[in-house]
Amino acid sequence: MAGGWARDGAVQEQIDASINDELARLKARRSPVGESLSHCADCEDPIPEKRRQAIPGVKLCIECQQERDGSYKARGGINRRGSKDSQLK
Ligand SMILES: [Zn+2]
């Protein structure tokens, strides 16, 4: 009557595997890319010191980073650089 336990174990292993997967993906996304910039590589806004300390090798200001992450909420008509969409693949 212990058949159920093996199944649970297998499921747990799958969950662990996908968590490791996710962690690996996150790590790859924020792979070190040299020194932090004092100004955004995209819009050239100054990057706050706190952000630079929090994210080693940061290249983008918060707005540009969010835009690239796809979590940027367009606030109607803001389009500081015209062709950003073409950079998103
Ligand atoms: Zn920026």
PDB file of the backbone (N, CA, C, O) and the ligand in Angstrom, with CONECT records:
HET     ZN  A 101       1
ATOM      1  N   MET A   1       0.822  -1.222   0.000  1.00  0.00           N
ATOM      2  CA  MET A   1       0.000   0.000   0.000  1.00  0.00           C
ATOM      3  C   MET A   1       0.849   1.263   0.000  1.00  0.00           C
ATOM      4  O   MET A   1       0.344   2.352   0.272  1.00  0.00           O
ATOM      5  N   ALA A   2       2.114   1.126  -0.298  1.00  0.00           N
ATOM      6  CA  ALA A   2       2.970   2.306  -0.224  1.00  0.00           C
ATOM      7  C   ALA A   2       3.224   2.911  -1.598  1.00  0.00           C
ATOM      8  O   ALA A   2       4.090   3.769  -1.765  1.00  0.00           O
ATOM      9  N   GLY A   3       2.441   2.442  -2.591  1.00  0.00           N
ATOM     10  CA  GLY A   3       2.682   2.897  -3.970  1.00  0.00           C
ATOM     11  C   GLY A   3       2.597   4.406  -4.118  1.00  0.00           C
ATOM     12  O   GLY A   3       3.316   5.005  -4.917  1.00  0.00           O
ATOM     13  N   GLY A   4       1.702   5.018  -3.331  1.00  0.00           N
ATOM     14  CA  GLY A   4       1.516   6.474  -3.462  1.00  0.00           C
ATOM     15  C   GLY A   4       2.752   7.265  -3.125  1.00  0.00           C
ATOM     16  O   GLY A   4       2.967   8.334  -3.696  1.00  0.00           O
ATOM     17  N   TRP A   5       3.567   6.780  -2.223  1.00  0.00           N
ATOM     18  CA  TRP A   5       4.739   7.552  -1.797  1.00  0.00           C
ATOM     19  C   TRP A   5       5.735   7.766  -2.930  1.00  0.00           C
ATOM     20  O   TRP A   5       6.287   8.851  -3.110  1.00  0.00           O
ATOM     21  N   ALA A   6       5.948   6.675  -3.698  1.00  0.00           N
ATOM     22  CA  ALA A   6       6.907   6.787  -4.800  1.00  0.00           C
ATOM     23  C   ALA A   6       6.465   7.867  -5.774  1.00  0.00           C
ATOM     24  O   ALA A   6       7.273   8.657  -6.262  1.00  0.00           O
ATOM     25  N   ARG A   7       5.178   7.885  -6.042  1.00  0.00           N
ATOM     26  CA  ARG A   7       4.653   8.916  -6.963  1.00  0.00           C
ATOM     27  C   ARG A   7       4.929  10.311  -6.419  1.00  0.00           C
ATOM     28  O   ARG A   7       5.396  11.196  -7.136  1.00  0.00           O
ATOM     29  N   ASP A   8       4.627  10.488  -5.126  1.00  0.00           N
ATOM     30  CA  ASP A   8       4.848  11.810  -4.542  1.00  0.00           C
ATOM     31  C   ASP A   8       6.302  12.219  -4.674  1.00  0.00           C
ATOM     32  O   ASP A   8       6.622  13.364  -4.993  1.00  0.00           O
ATOM     33  N   GLY A   9       7.181  11.246  -4.420  1.00  0.00           N
ATOM     34  CA  GLY A   9       8.609  11.537  -4.517  1.00  0.00           C
ATOM     35  C   GLY A   9       8.980  11.991  -5.914  1.00  0.00           C
ATOM     36  O   GLY A   9       9.754  12.931  -6.093  1.00  0.00           O
ATOM     37  N   ALA A  10       8.419  11.310  -6.905  1.00  0.00           N
ATOM     38  CA  ALA A  10       8.738  11.666  -8.284  1.00  0.00           C
ATOM     39  C   ALA A  10       8.269  13.082  -8.602  1.00  0.00           C
ATOM     40  O   ALA A  10       8.961  13.857  -9.261  1.00  0.00           O
ATOM     41  N   VAL A  11       7.082  13.389  -8.116  1.00  0.00           N
ATOM     42  CA  VAL A  11       6.562  14.740  -8.367  1.00  0.00           C
ATOM     43  C   VAL A  11       7.464  15.780  -7.723  1.00  0.00           C
ATOM     44  O   VAL A  11       7.776  16.811  -8.319  1.00  0.00           O
ATOM     45  N   GLN A  12       7.878  15.491  -6.491  1.00  0.00           N
ATOM     46  CA  GLN A  12       8.752  16.438  -5.798  1.00  0.00           C
ATOM     47  C   GLN A  12      10.052  16.650  -6.570  1.00  0.00           C
ATOM     48  O   GLN A  12      10.563  17.765  -6.671  1.00  0.00           O
ATOM     49  N   GLU A  13      10.571  15.547  -7.111  1.00  0.00           N
ATOM     50  CA  GLU A  13      11.808  15.668  -7.890  1.00  0.00           C
ATOM     51  C   GLU A  13      11.592  16.567  -9.094  1.00  0.00           C
ATOM     52  O   GLU A  13      12.449  17.381  -9.438  1.00  0.00           O
ATOM     53  N   GLN A  14      10.451  16.413  -9.723  1.00  0.00           N
ATOM     54  CA  GLN A  14      10.143  17.257 -10.882  1.00  0.00           C
ATOM     55  C   GLN A  14      10.081  18.718 -10.475  1.00  0.00           C
ATOM     56  O   GLN A  14      10.583  19.599 -11.174  1.00  0.00           O
ATOM     57  N   ILE A  15       9.448  18.960  -9.316  1.00  0.00           N
ATOM     58  CA  ILE A  15       9.333  20.343  -8.856  1.00  0.00           C
ATOM     59  C   ILE A  15      10.722  20.917  -8.596  1.00  0.00           C
ATOM     60  O   ILE A  15      11.037  22.033  -9.007  1.00  0.00           O
ATOM     61  N   ASP A  16      11.554  20.119  -7.895  1.00  0.00           N
ATOM     62  CA  ASP A  16      12.917  20.578  -7.636  1.00  0.00           C
ATOM     63  C   ASP A  16      13.641  20.879  -8.934  1.00  0.00           C
ATOM     64  O   ASP A  16      14.343  21.884  -9.043  1.00  0.00           O
ATOM     65  N   ALA A  17      13.468  20.009  -9.914  1.00  0.00           N
ATOM     66  CA  ALA A  17      14.162  20.190 -11.185  1.00  0.00           C
ATOM     67  C   ALA A  17      13.735  21.492 -11.849  1.00  0.00           C
ATOM     68  O   ALA A  17      14.563  22.227 -12.387  1.00  0.00           O
ATOM     69  N   SER A  18      12.434  21.770 -11.805  1.00  0.00           N
ATOM     70  CA  SER A  18      11.997  22.982 -12.494  1.00  0.00           C
ATOM     71  C   SER A  18      12.414  24.222 -11.720  1.00  0.00           C
ATOM     72  O   SER A  18      12.615  25.281 -12.313  1.00  0.00           O
ATOM     73  N   ILE A  19      12.547  24.105 -10.404  1.00  0.00           N
ATOM     74  CA  ILE A  19      13.047  25.245  -9.634  1.00  0.00           C
ATOM     75  C   ILE A  19      14.506  25.505  -9.988  1.00  0.00           C
ATOM     76  O   ILE A  19      14.909  26.648 -10.204  1.00  0.00           O
ATOM     77  N   ASN A  20      15.293  24.434 -10.044  1.00  0.00           N
ATOM     78  CA  ASN A  20      16.688  24.600 -10.434  1.00  0.00           C
ATOM     79  C   ASN A  20      16.794  25.209 -11.824  1.00  0.00           C
ATOM     80  O   ASN A  20      17.637  26.066 -12.091  1.00  0.00           O
ATOM     81  N   ASP A  21      15.928  24.747 -12.681  1.00  0.00           N
ATOM     82  CA  ASP A  21      15.872  25.284 -14.035  1.00  0.00           C
ATOM     83  C   ASP A  21      15.638  26.781 -14.013  1.00  0.00           C
ATOM     84  O   ASP A  21      16.318  27.558 -14.683  1.00  0.00           O
ATOM     85  N   GLU A  22      14.644  27.157 -13.212  1.00  0.00           N
ATOM     86  CA  GLU A  22      14.266  28.564 -13.132  1.00  0.00           C
ATOM     87  C   GLU A  22      15.419  29.385 -12.568  1.00  0.00           C
ATOM     88  O   GLU A  22      15.711  30.475 -13.060  1.00  0.00           O
ATOM     89  N   LEU A  23      16.069  28.861 -11.540  1.00  0.00           N
ATOM     90  CA  LEU A  23      17.197  29.572 -10.949  1.00  0.00           C
ATOM     91  C   LEU A  23      18.313  29.762 -11.974  1.00  0.00           C
ATOM     92  O   LEU A  23      18.920  30.829 -12.065  1.00  0.00           O
ATOM     93  N   ALA A  24      18.567  28.706 -12.741  1.00  0.00           N
ATOM     94  CA  ALA A  24      19.614  28.794 -13.755  1.00  0.00           C
ATOM     95  C   ALA A  24      19.270  29.867 -14.772  1.00  0.00           C
ATOM     96  O   ALA A  24      20.138  30.613 -15.226  1.00  0.00           O
ATOM     97  N   ARG A  25      18.001  29.934 -15.122  1.00  0.00           N
ATOM     98  CA  ARG A  25      17.576  30.931 -16.097  1.00  0.00           C
ATOM     99  C   ARG A  25      17.755  32.346 -15.527  1.00  0.00           C
ATOM    100  O   ARG A  25      18.232  33.253 -16.210  1.00  0.00           O
ATOM    101  N   LEU A  26      17.360  32.508 -14.263  1.00  0.00           N
ATOM    102  CA  LEU A  26      17.509  33.819 -13.633  1.00  0.00           C
ATOM    103  C   LEU A  26      18.981  34.219 -13.574  1.00  0.00           C
ATOM    104  O   LEU A  26      19.339  35.366 -13.841  1.00  0.00           O
ATOM    105  N   LYS A  27      19.819  33.258 -13.223  1.00  0.00           N
ATOM    106  CA  LYS A  27      21.248  33.552 -13.147  1.00  0.00           C
ATOM    107  C   LYS A  27      21.786  33.976 -14.502  1.00  0.00           C
ATOM    108  O   LYS A  27      22.559  34.929 -14.608  1.00  0.00           O
ATOM    109  N   ALA A  28      21.371  33.260 -15.531  1.00  0.00           N
ATOM    110  CA  ALA A  28      21.846  33.577 -16.876  1.00  0.00           C
ATOM    111  C   ALA A  28      21.402  34.976 -17.255  1.00  0.00           C
ATOM    112  O   ALA A  28      22.140  35.720 -17.902  1.00  0.00           O
ATOM    113  N   ARG A  29      20.196  35.328 -16.849  1.00  0.00           N
ATOM    114  CA  ARG A  29      19.673  36.637 -17.217  1.00  0.00           C
ATOM    115  C   ARG A  29      20.476  37.751 -16.579  1.00  0.00           C
ATOM    116  O   ARG A  29      20.694  38.798 -17.188  1.00  0.00           O
ATOM    117  N   ARG A  30      20.914  37.525 -15.351  1.00  0.00           N
ATOM    118  CA  ARG A  30      21.687  38.585 -14.718  1.00  0.00           C
ATOM    119  C   ARG A  30      23.160  38.188 -14.625  1.00  0.00           C
ATOM    120  O   ARG A  30      23.826  38.452 -13.624  1.00  0.00           O
ATOM    121  N   SER A  31      23.642  37.570 -15.656  1.00  0.00           N
ATOM    122  CA  SER A  31      25.043  37.206 -15.682  1.00  0.00           C
ATOM    123  C   SER A  31      25.895  38.468 -15.600  1.00  0.00           C
ATOM    124  O   SER A  31      25.519  39.514 -16.130  1.00  0.00           O
ATOM    125  N   PRO A  32      27.016  38.370 -14.950  1.00  0.00           N
ATOM    126  CA  PRO A  32      27.850  39.543 -14.760  1.00  0.00           C
ATOM    127  C   PRO A  32      28.276  40.135 -16.093  1.00  0.00           C
ATOM    128  O   PRO A  32      28.689  39.413 -17.000  1.00  0.00           O
ATOM    129  N   VAL A  33      28.178  41.414 -16.203  1.00  0.00           N
ATOM    130  CA  VAL A  33      28.516  42.050 -17.470  1.00  0.00           C
ATOM    131  C   VAL A  33      29.425  43.239 -17.212  1.00  0.00           C
ATOM    132  O   VAL A  33      29.239  44.307 -17.795  1.00  0.00           O
ATOM    133  N   GLY A  34      30.408  43.056 -16.337  1.00  0.00           N
ATOM    134  CA  GLY A  34      31.363  44.126 -16.098  1.00  0.00           C
ATOM    135  C   GLY A  34      30.873  45.129 -15.068  1.00  0.00           C
ATOM    136  O   GLY A  34      30.030  44.813 -14.228  1.00  0.00           O
ATOM    137  N   GLU A  35      31.395  46.310 -15.138  1.00  0.00           N
ATOM    138  CA  GLU A  35      31.095  47.300 -14.114  1.00  0.00           C
ATOM    139  C   GLU A  35      29.738  47.953 -14.335  1.00  0.00           C
ATOM    140  O   GLU A  35      29.231  48.028 -15.454  1.00  0.00           O
ATOM    141  N   SER A  36      29.174  48.416 -13.243  1.00  0.00           N
ATOM    142  CA  SER A  36      27.936  49.160 -13.352  1.00  0.00           C
ATOM    143  C   SER A  36      28.197  50.490 -14.053  1.00  0.00           C
ATOM    144  O   SER A  36      29.241  51.119 -13.884  1.00  0.00           O
ATOM    145  N   LEU A  37      27.217  50.884 -14.836  1.00  0.00           N
ATOM    146  CA  LEU A  37      27.318  52.182 -15.489  1.00  0.00           C
ATOM    147  C   LEU A  37      26.672  53.251 -14.619  1.00  0.00           C
ATOM    148  O   LEU A  37      25.731  52.976 -13.875  1.00  0.00           O
ATOM    149  N   SER A  38      27.176  54.445 -14.719  1.00  0.00           N
ATOM    150  CA  SER A  38      26.581  55.539 -13.956  1.00  0.00           C
ATOM    151  C   SER A  38      25.385  56.124 -14.701  1.00  0.00           C
ATOM    152  O   SER A  38      24.539  56.805 -14.123  1.00  0.00           O
ATOM    153  N   HIS A  39      25.341  55.838 -15.998  1.00  0.00           N
ATOM    154  CA  HIS A  39      24.213  56.321 -16.792  1.00  0.00           C
ATOM    155  C   HIS A  39      23.674  55.180 -17.648  1.00  0.00           C
ATOM    156  O   HIS A  39      24.425  54.316 -18.100  1.00  0.00           O
ATOM    157  N   CYS A  40      22.378  55.191 -17.859  1.00  0.00           N
ATOM    158  CA  CYS A  40      21.711  54.137 -18.601  1.00  0.00           C
ATOM    159  C   CYS A  40      22.301  54.006 -20.006  1.00  0.00           C
ATOM    160  O   CYS A  40      22.508  54.999 -20.703  1.00  0.00           O
ATOM    161  N   ALA A  41      22.568  52.761 -20.407  1.00  0.00           N
ATOM    162  CA  ALA A  41      23.141  52.526 -21.730  1.00  0.00           C
ATOM    163  C   ALA A  41      22.134  52.809 -22.833  1.00  0.00           C
ATOM    164  O   ALA A  41      22.498  52.951 -24.000  1.00  0.00           O
ATOM    165  N   ASP A  42      20.879  52.887 -22.457  1.00  0.00           N
ATOM    166  CA  ASP A  42      19.848  53.061 -23.470  1.00  0.00           C
ATOM    167  C   ASP A  42      19.394  54.513 -23.579  1.00  0.00           C
ATOM    168  O   ASP A  42      19.493  55.120 -24.646  1.00  0.00           O
ATOM    169  N   CYS A  43      18.896  55.068 -22.473  1.00  0.00           N
ATOM    170  CA  CYS A  43      18.345  56.418 -22.545  1.00  0.00           C
ATOM    171  C   CYS A  43      19.284  57.451 -21.937  1.00  0.00           C
ATOM    172  O   CYS A  43      19.025  58.652 -22.013  1.00  0.00           O
ATOM    173  N   GLU A  44      20.387  56.979 -21.326  1.00  0.00           N
ATOM    174  CA  GLU A  44      21.405  57.858 -20.762  1.00  0.00           C
ATOM    175  C   GLU A  44      20.929  58.665 -19.570  1.00  0.00           C
ATOM    176  O   GLU A  44      21.534  59.675 -19.212  1.00  0.00           O
ATOM    177  N   ASP A  45      19.836  58.213 -18.954  1.00  0.00           N
ATOM    178  CA  ASP A  45      19.451  58.775 -17.668  1.00  0.00           C
ATOM    179  C   ASP A  45      20.460  58.313 -16.623  1.00  0.00           C
ATOM    180  O   ASP A  45      21.012  57.219 -16.744  1.00  0.00           O
ATOM    181  N   PRO A  46      20.708  59.126 -15.600  1.00  0.00           N
ATOM    182  CA  PRO A  46      21.567  58.653 -14.521  1.00  0.00           C
ATOM    183  C   PRO A  46      20.937  57.452 -13.814  1.00  0.00           C
ATOM    184  O   PRO A  46      19.728  57.421 -13.582  1.00  0.00           O
ATOM    185  N   ILE A  47      21.765  56.468 -13.476  1.00  0.00           N
ATOM    186  CA  ILE A  47      21.272  55.315 -12.729  1.00  0.00           C
ATOM    187  C   ILE A  47      21.534  55.567 -11.255  1.00  0.00           C
ATOM    188  O   ILE A  47      22.670  55.852 -10.875  1.00  0.00           O
ATOM    189  N   PRO A  48      20.507  55.470 -10.414  1.00  0.00           N
ATOM    190  CA  PRO A  48      20.685  55.752  -8.987  1.00  0.00           C
ATOM    191  C   PRO A  48      21.756  54.868  -8.365  1.00  0.00           C
ATOM    192  O   PRO A  48      21.878  53.688  -8.693  1.00  0.00           O
ATOM    193  N   GLU A  49      22.533  55.462  -7.458  1.00  0.00           N
ATOM    194  CA  GLU A  49      23.626  54.732  -6.805  1.00  0.00           C
ATOM    195  C   GLU A  49      23.141  53.450  -6.154  1.00  0.00           C
ATOM    196  O   GLU A  49      23.810  52.419  -6.226  1.00  0.00           O
ATOM    197  N   LYS A  50      21.976  53.512  -5.517  1.00  0.00           N
ATOM    198  CA  LYS A  50      21.440  52.324  -4.836  1.00  0.00           C
ATOM    199  C   LYS A  50      21.199  51.192  -5.815  1.00  0.00           C
ATOM    200  O   LYS A  50      21.464  50.030  -5.511  1.00  0.00           O
ATOM    201  N   ARG A  51      20.697  51.535  -6.990  1.00  0.00           N
ATOM    202  CA  ARG A  51      20.434  50.516  -8.010  1.00  0.00           C
ATOM    203  C   ARG A  51      21.752  49.922  -8.491  1.00  0.00           C
ATOM    204  O   ARG A  51      21.845  48.718  -8.729  1.00  0.00           O
ATOM    205  N   ARG A  52      22.753  50.752  -8.631  1.00  0.00           N
ATOM    206  CA  ARG A  52      24.043  50.259  -9.106  1.00  0.00           C
ATOM    207  C   ARG A  52      24.664  49.309  -8.092  1.00  0.00           C
ATOM    208  O   ARG A  52      25.325  48.338  -8.460  1.00  0.00           O
ATOM    209  N   GLN A  53      24.445  49.600  -6.811  1.00  0.00           N
ATOM    210  CA  GLN A  53      24.993  48.713  -5.776  1.00  0.00           C
ATOM    211  C   GLN A  53      24.193  47.425  -5.681  1.00  0.00           C
ATOM    212  O   GLN A  53      24.741  46.357  -5.409  1.00  0.00           O
ATOM    213  N   ALA A  54      22.890  47.539  -5.908  1.00  0.00           N
ATOM    214  CA  ALA A  54      22.024  46.364  -5.775  1.00  0.00           C
ATOM    215  C   ALA A  54      22.231  45.395  -6.929  1.00  0.00           C
ATOM    216  O   ALA A  54      22.080  44.185  -6.759  1.00  0.00           O
ATOM    217  N   ILE A  55      22.576  45.918  -8.102  1.00  0.00           N
ATOM    218  CA  ILE A  55      22.703  45.072  -9.284  1.00  0.00           C
ATOM    219  C   ILE A  55      24.079  45.281  -9.900  1.00  0.00           C
ATOM    220  O   ILE A  55      24.275  46.186 -10.711  1.00  0.00           O
ATOM    221  N   PRO A  56      25.032  44.434  -9.508  1.00  0.00           N
ATOM    222  CA  PRO A  56      26.373  44.578 -10.070  1.00  0.00           C
ATOM    223  C   PRO A  56      26.339  44.475 -11.587  1.00  0.00           C
ATOM    224  O   PRO A  56      25.717  43.570 -12.144  1.00  0.00           O
ATOM    225  N   GLY A  57      26.998  45.390 -12.238  1.00  0.00           N
ATOM    226  CA  GLY A  57      27.064  45.347 -13.700  1.00  0.00           C
ATOM    227  C   GLY A  57      25.828  45.910 -14.368  1.00  0.00           C
ATOM    228  O   GLY A  57      25.597  45.676 -15.554  1.00  0.00           O
ATOM    229  N   VAL A  58      25.027  46.656 -13.610  1.00  0.00           N
ATOM    230  CA  VAL A  58      23.792  47.195 -14.184  1.00  0.00           C
ATOM    231  C   VAL A  58      24.115  48.156 -15.328  1.00  0.00           C
ATOM    232  O   VAL A  58      25.036  48.967 -15.238  1.00  0.00           O
ATOM    233  N   LYS A  59      23.338  48.046 -16.398  1.00  0.00           N
ATOM    234  CA  LYS A  59      23.579  48.880 -17.577  1.00  0.00           C
ATOM    235  C   LYS A  59      22.406  49.799 -17.895  1.00  0.00           C
ATOM    236  O   LYS A  59      22.534  50.765 -18.648  1.00  0.00           O
ATOM    237  N   LEU A  60      21.260  49.474 -17.302  1.00  0.00           N
ATOM    238  CA  LEU A  60      20.050  50.187 -17.686  1.00  0.00           C
ATOM    239  C   LEU A  60      19.376  50.815 -16.479  1.00  0.00           C
ATOM    240  O   LEU A  60      19.469  50.299 -15.365  1.00  0.00           O
ATOM    241  N   CYS A  61      18.699  51.927 -16.706  1.00  0.00           N
ATOM    242  CA  CYS A  61      17.887  52.499 -15.647  1.00  0.00           C
ATOM    243  C   CYS A  61      16.656  51.606 -15.438  1.00  0.00           C
ATOM    244  O   CYS A  61      16.398  50.688 -16.216  1.00  0.00           O
ATOM    245  N   ILE A  62      15.916  51.894 -14.384  1.00  0.00           N
ATOM    246  CA  ILE A  62      14.789  51.032 -14.037  1.00  0.00           C
ATOM    247  C   ILE A  62      13.784  50.951 -15.178  1.00  0.00           C
ATOM    248  O   ILE A  62      13.293  49.873 -15.513  1.00  0.00           O
ATOM    249  N   GLU A  63      13.487  52.094 -15.765  1.00  0.00           N
ATOM    250  CA  GLU A  63      12.472  52.091 -16.815  1.00  0.00           C
ATOM    251  C   GLU A  63      12.877  51.243 -18.011  1.00  0.00           C
ATOM    252  O   GLU A  63      12.083  50.455 -18.525  1.00  0.00           O
ATOM    253  N   CYS A  64      14.114  51.412 -18.445  1.00  0.00           N
ATOM    254  CA  CYS A  64      14.563  50.638 -19.610  1.00  0.00           C
ATOM    255  C   CYS A  64      14.629  49.155 -19.286  1.00  0.00           C
ATOM    256  O   CYS A  64      14.308  48.314 -20.125  1.00  0.00           O
ATOM    257  N   GLN A  65      15.055  48.830 -18.041  1.00  0.00           N
ATOM    258  CA  GLN A  65      15.131  47.428 -17.661  1.00  0.00           C
ATOM    259  C   GLN A  65      13.747  46.795 -17.672  1.00  0.00           C
ATOM    260  O   GLN A  65      13.560  45.681 -18.162  1.00  0.00           O
ATOM    261  N   GLN A  66      12.794  47.515 -17.129  1.00  0.00           N
ATOM    262  CA  GLN A  66      11.428  46.988 -17.085  1.00  0.00           C
ATOM    263  C   GLN A  66      10.884  46.810 -18.497  1.00  0.00           C
ATOM    264  O   GLN A  66      10.177  45.849 -18.796  1.00  0.00           O
ATOM    265  N   GLU A  67      11.225  47.740 -19.331  1.00  0.00           N
ATOM    266  CA  GLU A  67      10.781  47.649 -20.713  1.00  0.00           C
ATOM    267  C   GLU A  67      11.321  46.374 -21.357  1.00  0.00           C
ATOM    268  O   GLU A  67      10.600  45.669 -22.063  1.00  0.00           O
ATOM    269  N   ARG A  68      12.575  46.094 -21.109  1.00  0.00           N
ATOM    270  CA  ARG A  68      13.185  44.902 -21.715  1.00  0.00           C
ATOM    271  C   ARG A  68      12.648  43.636 -21.089  1.00  0.00           C
ATOM    272  O   ARG A  68      12.531  42.611 -21.761  1.00  0.00           O
ATOM    273  N   ASP A  69      12.318  43.693 -19.800  1.00  0.00           N
ATOM    274  CA  ASP A  69      11.762  42.512 -19.137  1.00  0.00           C
ATOM    275  C   ASP A  69      10.337  42.261 -19.582  1.00  0.00           C
ATOM    276  O   ASP A  69       9.786  41.187 -19.339  1.00  0.00           O
ATOM    277  N   GLY A  70       9.747  43.232 -20.224  1.00  0.00           N
ATOM    278  CA  GLY A  70       8.383  43.050 -20.706  1.00  0.00           C
ATOM    279  C   GLY A  70       7.345  43.384 -19.674  1.00  0.00           C
ATOM    280  O   GLY A  70       6.154  43.166 -19.897  1.00  0.00           O
ATOM    281  N   SER A  71       7.786  43.927 -18.509  1.00  0.00           N
ATOM    282  CA  SER A  71       6.822  44.266 -17.478  1.00  0.00           C
ATOM    283  C   SER A  71       6.509  45.756 -17.494  1.00  0.00           C
ATOM    284  O   SER A  71       5.777  46.265 -16.645  1.00  0.00           O
ATOM    285  N   TYR A  72       7.063  46.423 -18.453  1.00  0.00           N
ATOM    286  CA  TYR A  72       6.849  47.859 -18.555  1.00  0.00           C
ATOM    287  C   TYR A  72       5.416  48.131 -18.982  1.00  0.00           C
ATOM    288  O   TYR A  72       4.925  47.583 -19.969  1.00  0.00           O
ATOM    289  N   LYS A  73       4.765  48.982 -18.222  1.00  0.00           N
ATOM    290  CA  LYS A  73       3.402  49.323 -18.581  1.00  0.00           C
ATOM    291  C   LYS A  73       3.421  50.639 -19.362  1.00  0.00           C
ATOM    292  O   LYS A  73       3.714  51.701 -18.815  1.00  0.00           O
ATOM    293  N   ALA A  74       3.116  50.544 -20.592  1.00  0.00           N
ATOM    294  CA  ALA A  74       3.126  51.735 -21.446  1.00  0.00           C
ATOM    295  C   ALA A  74       2.138  52.748 -20.905  1.00  0.00           C
ATOM    296  O   ALA A  74       0.976  52.437 -20.643  1.00  0.00           O
ATOM    297  N   ARG A  75       2.624  53.957 -20.745  1.00  0.00           N
ATOM    298  CA  ARG A  75       1.745  54.982 -20.201  1.00  0.00           C
ATOM    299  C   ARG A  75       1.308  55.931 -21.304  1.00  0.00           C
ATOM    300  O   ARG A  75       1.437  57.150 -21.185  1.00  0.00           O
ATOM    301  N   GLY A  76       0.800  55.365 -22.356  1.00  0.00           N
ATOM    302  CA  GLY A  76       0.217  56.138 -23.432  1.00  0.00           C
ATOM    303  C   GLY A  76       1.099  57.235 -23.997  1.00  0.00           C
ATOM    304  O   GLY A  76       1.237  58.292 -23.381  1.00  0.00           O
ATOM    305  N   GLY A  77       1.680  57.013 -25.124  1.00  0.00           N
ATOM    306  CA  GLY A  77       2.373  58.085 -25.831  1.00  0.00           C
ATOM    307  C   GLY A  77       3.816  58.297 -25.420  1.00  0.00           C
ATOM    308  O   GLY A  77       4.519  59.101 -26.033  1.00  0.00           O
ATOM    309  N   ILE A  78       4.276  57.587 -24.385  1.00  0.00           N
ATOM    310  CA  ILE A  78       5.680  57.756 -24.036  1.00  0.00           C
ATOM    311  C   ILE A  78       6.535  56.911 -24.971  1.00  0.00           C
ATOM    312  O   ILE A  78       6.406  55.688 -25.008  1.00  0.00           O
ATOM    313  N   ASN A  79       7.373  57.548 -25.695  1.00  0.00           N
ATOM    314  CA  ASN A  79       8.201  56.838 -26.662  1.00  0.00           C
ATOM    315  C   ASN A  79       9.447  57.673 -26.884  1.00  0.00           C
ATOM    316  O   ASN A  79       9.608  58.349 -27.899  1.00  0.00           O
ATOM    317  N   ARG A  80      10.328  57.597 -25.886  1.00  0.00           N
ATOM    318  CA  ARG A  80      11.440  58.540 -25.872  1.00  0.00           C
ATOM    319  C   ARG A  80      12.426  58.328 -27.003  1.00  0.00           C
ATOM    320  O   ARG A  80      13.140  59.249 -27.400  1.00  0.00           O
ATOM    321  N   ARG A  81      12.461  57.123 -27.511  1.00  0.00           N
ATOM    322  CA  ARG A  81      13.504  56.860 -28.503  1.00  0.00           C
ATOM    323  C   ARG A  81      12.989  56.232 -29.789  1.00  0.00           C
ATOM    324  O   ARG A  81      13.757  55.671 -30.571  1.00  0.00           O
ATOM    325  N   GLY A  82      11.731  56.330 -29.990  1.00  0.00           N
ATOM    326  CA  GLY A  82      11.201  55.969 -31.298  1.00  0.00           C
ATOM    327  C   GLY A  82      11.197  54.501 -31.639  1.00  0.00           C
ATOM    328  O   GLY A  82      10.126  53.918 -31.800  1.00  0.00           O
ATOM    329  N   SER A  83      12.342  53.889 -31.754  1.00  0.00           N
ATOM    330  CA  SER A  83      12.393  52.570 -32.373  1.00  0.00           C
ATOM    331  C   SER A  83      12.741  51.464 -31.401  1.00  0.00           C
ATOM    332  O   SER A  83      13.379  50.481 -31.777  1.00  0.00           O
ATOM    333  N   LYS A  84      12.330  51.616 -30.160  1.00  0.00           N
ATOM    334  CA  LYS A  84      12.705  50.589 -29.177  1.00  0.00           C
ATOM    335  C   LYS A  84      12.099  49.242 -29.507  1.00  0.00           C
ATOM    336  O   LYS A  84      12.705  48.203 -29.247  1.00  0.00           O
ATOM    337  N   ASP A  85      10.924  49.253 -30.070  1.00  0.00           N
ATOM    338  CA  ASP A  85      10.255  47.981 -30.376  1.00  0.00           C
ATOM    339  C   ASP A  85      11.125  47.094 -31.248  1.00  0.00           C
ATOM    340  O   ASP A  85      11.109  45.870 -31.112  1.00  0.00           O
ATOM    341  N   SER A  86      11.871  47.701 -32.127  1.00  0.00           N
ATOM    342  CA  SER A  86      12.684  46.897 -33.041  1.00  0.00           C
ATOM    343  C   SER A  86      13.829  46.221 -32.325  1.00  0.00           C
ATOM    344  O   SER A  86      14.439  45.297 -32.863  1.00  0.00           O
ATOM    345  N   GLN A  87      14.136  46.673 -31.097  1.00  0.00           N
ATOM    346  CA  GLN A  87      15.217  46.026 -30.351  1.00  0.00           C
ATOM    347  C   GLN A  87      14.718  44.836 -29.560  1.00  0.00           C
ATOM    348  O   GLN A  87      15.509  44.017 -29.091  1.00  0.00           O
ATOM    349  N   LEU A  88      13.414  44.738 -29.412  1.00  0.00           N
ATOM    350  CA  LEU A  88      12.855  43.630 -28.644  1.00  0.00           C
ATOM    351  C   LEU A  88      12.600  42.459 -29.568  1.00  0.00           C
ATOM    352  O   LEU A  88      11.878  42.591 -30.556  1.00  0.00           O
ATOM    353  N   LYS A  89      13.179  41.327 -29.260  1.00  0.00           N
ATOM    354  CA  LYS A  89      13.003  40.211 -30.166  1.00  0.00           C
ATOM    355  C   LYS A  89      12.080  39.181 -29.539  1.00  0.00           C
ATOM    356  O   LYS A  89      11.800  38.150 -30.151  1.00  0.00           O
TER     357      LYS A  89
HETATM  358 ZN    ZN A 101      17.172  54.125 -19.405  1.00  0.00          ZN2+
END
